[in-house]
Amino acid sequence: METELTLNHFLFVSGLLFAIGLAGVLLRRNLIVIFMCLELMLSAANLSLVAFSRFNTTDGVPNYDGQVLLFFIITVAAAEVAVGLAIIVALFRSRETTDVSDVTSMKG
């Protein structure tokens, strides 16, 4: 039995990934895990963007504007990862912990 993937399938997976990421951000205490969950939420948004782009057809031809925008989002996410990990490493070196409750201020 062969089933065709629809926009609803992609949006369901995207929503599920976003919910898992949001739960991780709200429930976890480790900065690295929170950072990974934020990236998971960004990936879920990217998946929905590509799905909307793919299923938005004009005369049977998909509109690839959303997929082109995805490359810019990935570039910004790569810069965010570099800056975010640098901040986490700096906090770990100064405080020797990655627990969110121990990082209450930006003072060293």
Wavefront OBJ file of the C-alpha trace (Angstrom):
o trace
v 0.000 0.000 0.000
v 1.604 3.246 -1.141
v 0.670 6.568 0.440
v 1.520 9.987 -0.871
v 3.126 12.498 1.452
v 1.075 15.645 1.821
v 1.740 19.042 3.338
v -0.003 17.891 6.516
v 2.560 15.129 7.029
v 5.448 17.575 6.839
v 3.721 20.109 9.094
v 2.971 17.400 11.658
v 6.635 16.352 11.793
v 7.695 19.995 11.933
v 5.287 20.704 14.780
v 6.462 17.623 16.646
v 10.122 18.649 16.299
v 9.289 22.174 17.422
v 7.366 20.874 20.457
v 10.270 18.608 21.453
v 12.673 21.544 21.134
v 10.402 23.838 23.133
v 10.024 21.234 25.877
v 13.802 20.855 26.009
v 14.316 24.607 26.311
v 11.748 24.921 29.082
v 12.616 21.794 31.082
v 16.381 21.355 30.831
v 19.004 23.106 32.946
v 22.148 22.480 30.891
v 23.156 25.301 28.542
v 24.415 22.957 25.828
v 21.177 20.940 25.797
v 19.139 24.159 25.679
v 21.265 25.356 22.779
v 20.708 22.080 20.894
v 16.958 22.331 21.499
v 16.953 25.859 20.087
v 18.657 24.516 16.968
v 16.025 21.773 16.786
v 13.312 24.437 16.841
v 15.085 26.306 14.041
v 15.279 23.102 11.998
v 11.554 22.554 12.502
v 10.858 26.027 11.163
v 13.128 25.298 8.182
v 11.251 22.062 7.474
v 7.919 23.849 7.394
v 9.380 26.573 5.160
v 10.616 24.001 2.640
v 7.306 22.104 2.806
v 5.280 25.245 2.102
v 7.647 26.123 -0.706
v 7.399 22.663 -2.262
v 3.623 22.379 -2.110
v 2.992 25.928 -3.406
v 2.777 25.124 -7.108
v 1.950 27.294 -10.090
v 0.891 25.340 -13.178
v 2.447 22.185 -11.710
v 5.847 23.821 -11.088
v 6.908 24.266 -7.439
v 7.789 27.711 -6.153
v 11.378 27.518 -4.886
v 11.487 30.915 -3.161
v 11.215 29.339 0.296
v 14.010 26.904 -0.423
v 16.297 29.731 -1.536
v 15.458 31.589 1.681
v 16.437 28.434 3.568
v 20.080 28.841 2.499
v 20.180 32.291 4.092
v 18.609 30.916 7.272
v 21.206 28.117 7.427
v 23.992 30.689 7.010
v 22.647 32.781 9.875
v 22.224 29.623 11.985
v 25.856 28.680 11.389
v 26.952 32.103 12.629
v 24.631 31.735 15.601
v 26.168 28.374 16.473
v 29.672 29.830 16.405
v 28.752 32.784 18.625
v 26.561 30.715 20.948
v 29.176 28.041 21.529
v 31.826 30.710 22.131
v 29.599 32.259 24.818
v 28.946 28.860 26.408
v 32.675 28.031 26.436
v 33.469 31.430 27.985
v 30.825 30.903 30.680
v 32.152 27.420 31.394
v 35.713 28.689 31.720
v 34.723 31.447 34.129
v 32.155 29.530 36.223
v 33.134 25.879 35.556
v 29.483 24.885 35.100
v 26.876 24.752 32.361
v 23.898 24.775 34.726
v 21.491 27.607 33.961
v 20.672 28.291 37.621
v 24.341 29.012 38.371
v 24.555 31.611 35.600
v 22.453 34.410 37.063
v 24.335 37.455 35.830
v 26.832 38.452 33.161
v 29.331 39.628 35.760
v 32.462 37.494 36.047
l 1 2 3 4 5 6 7 8 9 10 11 12 13 14 15 16 17 18 19 20 21 22 23 24 25 26 27 28 29 30 31 32 33 34 35 36 37 38 39 40 41 42 43 44 45 46 47 48 49 50 51 52 53 54 55 56 57 58 59 60 61 62 63 64 65 66 67 68 69 70 71 72 73 74 75 76 77 78 79 80 81 82 83 84 85 86 87 88 89 90 91 92 93 94 95 96 97 98 99 100 101 102 103 104 105 106 107 108
